[in-house]
Amino acid sequence: MHWFAILVLALILAKLATQIWLERLNNAHVAARTGAVPEAFRKFIDEATYRKTIAYTLAKGNFYQLDLAWSAFVLTAVLFSGLLPWGYSAVHAHIGDSVWAMAGFLFIAGVAISLPGLPLDWYAQFRLEQRFGFNTSTQGTWWGDRLKGLLISLALLYPLLALVLKLSECAGRWWWFWVWAVFVGFQLLMLVLAPVIILPLFNKFTPLPEGSLRDRLFELANRTGFRARSIQVMDGSRRSKHSNAFFTGFGRIRKIVLFDTLMAQLTEQELEAVLAHEIGHYQRKHIPKMMAASVAGGLVGLFALFLLSDQDWFYHAFGFQPGSLVPALLIFGLVSGVATFWLSPLTHFWSRKYEYEADAFAAKVMQSPAPLVAALRKLNEKNLSNLTPHPLYSGFYHSHPTLLERESALAASGG
């Protein structure tokens, strides 16, 4: 076995072992708190609901361990069984090596590799989420979502892959830079297409009806300098009872979106506080900062791919012959997550910092932290959120601070 293949296998196993250890650590930490409701939560959660949050957390943790093991097995089998070189040779022999043929190979390989995960995705939706009362999706909706996603990927990603391969042929040794520029342009294009074309394929969006809530939210947007084209309600209840709010698009097509489940759970003042938090992300320029980091990370990643694609051992490690970018692109896409996983604590620390800033903004705009605290308490209760995660687990996986951390930060800031 090639030394680089051994290194990649070791990283896959190290990641799997770390993730399973973190899940078990978190489950043990949560299970140890199954007694009486902690004093900090007694004001807003009863004992039955608290026990249900623990049961939900433990069930998800146990299921995720199975999911992790299965995903690692599939990745290992795909990388080291010789299946990828066989498929590449078959396509090359029967269809040729045109950019469209090779883009087709990459697209089909990506779809095929995702198929083994479908049964577990189905189980998570129709067994795990169903057991705790969250699932509202039908079989038709669930499978229809996946078919739509496949067709959208075919329409957008297949031509994008062909363009990437064409650039690698025509742009010389700087192909990685031009591919990065194309990816940046694609991301910006998706900011335009997603709210106008793609999201409505999955959900129904209706304007928020005239009334006191609409007036309150538009007044909030105006006084915070957030110009939105519309406030819309999304039928999130078609698939789940989980709730959320977000804004999408930019410029003239920016719109505020509220899940119908969120509107059913919160008062008007609490909804205003949640929206103030989302506007805080906008006003503190968190979105462009995170996009800039993503763009910079993409540039680094493509340069790393360029360096690896110049090394014969990179191809030989997985049974390919050097000479084409296609195998390098596929292998890099499969193994990059094994390396970037270890950066999770850093990226989530950054994300949580932004959440604290958005919370502080909302408290200032609302002239009190109370509405936001009330909203966060309800959202944690209704979504059966893990109220007592292990700190190390939270550092690896949570992009948002815990409820107690957010309340403490708001109290300390004097908001």
N, C-alpha and C positions, 0 to 999 in steps of 0.2 A: 504494500500500500504506500502511495506517495506521501512524503512528509507533510505536504500542505493539506492533503486530504485528512491525514491524522490530526492536524491542527484544527481543521474545521470541525471534524467529528468531536474532538475534545471540547471545543467551544459550544457545540450543540448540547452535549451532555452536561457541561457546566451550567449553561443557561437553564436547562430543564431541572437540574438538581437545585439550583438557587430558587427557581420559581416555585417548585413543589415545597421546598423548605419554608419559603415565605408564606405560602398558603397555609401550611400546617401551623406555623408560628402564629399567624393571625387567627386561625380557627381556635387554637388553644387559648389565646389571649381573650377572645370574645366569649368562648364557652365558660371561662372562669368567672364571668360576670353575669351569669344566668340567674343569680339570686334576685334580691329586691332591686327595684328600679333605682339607679344612682340618684342621689339628691339633686344633681344639676338638671335632671330630665323630668323630675316629678311634676313640674308646673305645666307640662304640655303633653305628656305621654302616660297612658295608663299601663298597668302591669301586663295585661294581655297583649297589647300592641308592642310593648318592649320585648316580650318573649318572642313575638313573631318576627321582629327585626333580627333577633339573634338566630332564629331558625332559618330565616331567609339567607343571612350572611353565611351560615355554616353550610347550607345546601349549595349555595353558589360556589363556595370554596372547594367543597368536595367534588362538585361537577367540573370545576375548572381544572383540577388536578388531572382528571381523566382526559379532558380536552388538551391539556398541555402535553401529556404523554403521547396521545394519538398524533398530534401535530408534529412532534419531534420524530416519531416513528416514520410518518409519511415523508417528512423532509429528508431524513436519513436514507430511506429507501429510494427516493427519487434521485438523490445526489450520487449514491454509491452502487446502485444496482445495474448501471449500464443502460438504463431505459432512455435517458436523455440522448446519449450518443446514437443509440439505435434509431430513435425517432428522427433525429436530425439527419442521419444518413438516408433514411427512407424518404423523407421529404426532398432532400437534395437529389436523390436518384430518380424519383418519379415526377417531380414537379419542376425541379431546377433550382437555381440559386438567385433568381431575381429578387429585388427588394420586396416585392409583394408576396412572393412565395415564402421568403424567410420571415417576413412580418407575420404571415399566416402561421408559421411554425411557432413563433413566440407567443402569439395570441392563443393558439390551441393548447400549447403547453401550459400556459397560465390558467386557462379554464380547467384543463384536466387535473392539474395539481390541486385546484380548489374543491373538486368534487368530493373527495373523501371526507371533507369537513361538513358536508351538507347534513348527514344524519344527526350529528351532534348539534348543529344549528337548529334543526327541526326540533330536537328533544328539548333544547333550552327554551324555545318559544312555547311549544304545545304540551310540555310536561312540567318543567321547572317553573316557568312564569305562570302557567295555568294553575299550578298547585297553590301559589300564593296570591291568586286573584288578579294578576296583572294582564294576562293575555286576553285580548279582545279580537285578535286576528282570526280570519278563517283560513282554511287550507287554500282556497282559491286566491285570496289576497296574498298569502305568503309565497306561494309558487309564482304568482303573477309578478310580484316584486322582483324575484330572481330572474324571470324571463326578461322583464323590462331592463334590469341592470345589465344582462348579457347583451341585449340588442343595443343599448346605449354605448356599452364598451366597444362593441363591434363598429358602431358608427364613428366613434371618436378615437379610440385607442389604436385600432388597426391602422388607419391612415397615419396616425402619429408615429407608430412604430416604423412604418414604411419610410416616412420622412427622416426619422433618426438614422436608419440604415443608409439612406441615400446620402445624407450629409457625411456619414462616416466614409463613404466612397469618394466624395467630391471635395471635401474640405481639408484634406491632408492631415497633418499631425495636430491641427487645431480643431478637429471635428468635435472634441468634447466641449469646447467653449461654445460653438454654434449650436450644439444639441442643448446645452444649458440655456442659451438664449431662446430656443424654441420652447423649452419647458416653461420658462418664465412667461412667455407670451401665451402659452396654453393655460397656465394658471389664471392669468388676467382674463382670458376669454371665458373661462368657466365662471368667474365672478359675474359676468354678464349673462351667460346662458343659464346658469343654475336656477336663479330665482324666476326667470321668465319662461324657460322651456322645460328644464329637467324636473325641478321640484313639483310642478303641477301634474306631472305624469304619475306621481305617487300619492299625492295628497290633494285634497280640495281646500282652496284658500278663498275665504269670503271676507269682505270688508267688515270691520268692527261696526256693529249697528250704532246709529245715532243714539246719544244718551250721555249720562253723566260720566261713565267710564271713558268713553271716547274723548269727551271734552277734557277730562282730567289728564289723560295720557298725551293728548296733543299740546295741552298747555305746558306739561312737563318738558316735552320735546322742544317747544319754542323757548322756554326760559333757560334751557341748558344748551341752546345752540345746535341741537340735533335736528337737521332738516330731513324729514322722512316723507316719502311720497304717499305712503298709506300705512295704516295699522290693520293687519289682517289676522283672522282666526284660522288656525289649521286643525283639521279633523284628526288630531293625533289619537283620539279615542278609537279610531278604526282598527288600530293595531295593538294598543297598549294603554293601560291606565297611568303609566308614568307620565310626568308632566315636564314642560320646559318652556323657555321663551328665548328668542334670538332675533337679531336683525341680519339681513342679507342684502347683497348687492352693494352698489356704491353710487355716489352722485345722484342723478335724477331717478335712478331705479332702486334706490335704497328703500327698504320697507321693514317695518317692525312686525314680527310674527309671534303670536301667542297661541300655545296649545289650548284647545278647548278644555282639556282636563285641568290645566292650570287655572283657567277662569272659574271652573267649578269649585276649586279648592280654596281660593284666596279672596279676601275682600278687595274692594276697589283701592283702598289705601295701600294694601300689601302688594297688589299688582303694580301700582305706581312705584313702589320701592324696588321691586324686581326689575322693572324697566329702567329705573334710575341707575341700578347696578350695571345693566347692559350698556347704557349710555356712558357710564363711567369708563368702560373699556374703550369706547370710541374717543372720548375726550382726552383720555390719558395716552392715546395713540398706541394702545396695546396691539391692535390688529396689524397695523403696518410694521410694527417692531417684530412681531412673530412671523409675519410674512417675509421680512428681510432676513431673519435668521434661517427660515426654511430655504429661501433662495440661496443664501450663502452655503448652507449645508448641502444643497443640491450641487453647487459648483465644486465643493470639496469632494463629494461623492463621485461625480463624473470624472474629475481629475484622477482620483484613485482608480476608477475603472480604466482610464486611459493607460495608467502605469501598469496595471495588471494585464491588460490586453496585449502588452508588448512582451510579456514573459511566457515562454513556451511551457514552463512548468505549471503555470496556472491552468492551461488547457489539459496537459497530460494528467494532472491530479484527478480529473473527473472523466477521463477517457476520450477526450476530444483531440483532434489534430489542430495545431495552430493555423492561422491564415484567415480566419473570419471573425468579425466582431460578434456575430450572433451567439455562439456558445458563451463567450465572456459576458455578454449582456444578460443572458439567462441565469448563469451561475451567480453573477454578482447580485442580481435581484433576489435570488433565493437565500443567499448567505449574509447579505448586508444587515438584516435584522438581528442576526446572532451577535454581531458586533455592537450595533447601536443600542441594544437592550441595556448595556451597562451605563449608558448615558442617561437613562430614565430618571434617576434621582436629581440630576442637574436640571433637566428640562422641566420636571415637575416642581422643583423648588422655584424656578423662574415663573412658572404658571401660577403657583400659589401666591407669590409676591404680587402679581397682577390682580389676583382675586381680592387680596387685602386692600389694594389701592381702589378698586372698583367699589368695594364695600364702604370705604371711607368717603368716597365721592357721593354715594347714595345717601349716607347718613347726613352729610352736609346739605345736600339738595333738599332732603326731607326735613331738615332741621331737627332731626332726632334719629337715633338708631333703632328705635322701637318698632316702626313698621317693617323694616328689613329683618330684624330679629324674629318678629312674629311670622313673617313669610318663610324664613329659613327653617324655623321650627316645624311649621306645617308641612313644608316640602320634605323634610327629613322623615317626618312621621308617615306621611302618605306614601312615600316611595320606599319605606322600610330600609332607609339608609343605615349603614354600619355606624353607630354612634361612638363606638369604642375600638377603632382599629389599632393594631399594633403600630407604633411610630415608624418602625423600619419598613413595615409593609406599606404604610401610607406614603412614605418617602419614595418608594419604587413605583407605586401605582396611582396615587391620587393627584389629580391635577388641581383639586380644590382642597382647601383646609377643612378640617372637621368642623362640625357645628360649634363645639366648645371653643376651638381655636378662633373661629370667626367672631364669636360673641366676646371673647376676651380681648381681641384686638380692637373691636369697636369700643369696648368699655375703656381700654387703656388710652385710646386716642381722644377720648372725651367727646366723641361724636354724638 
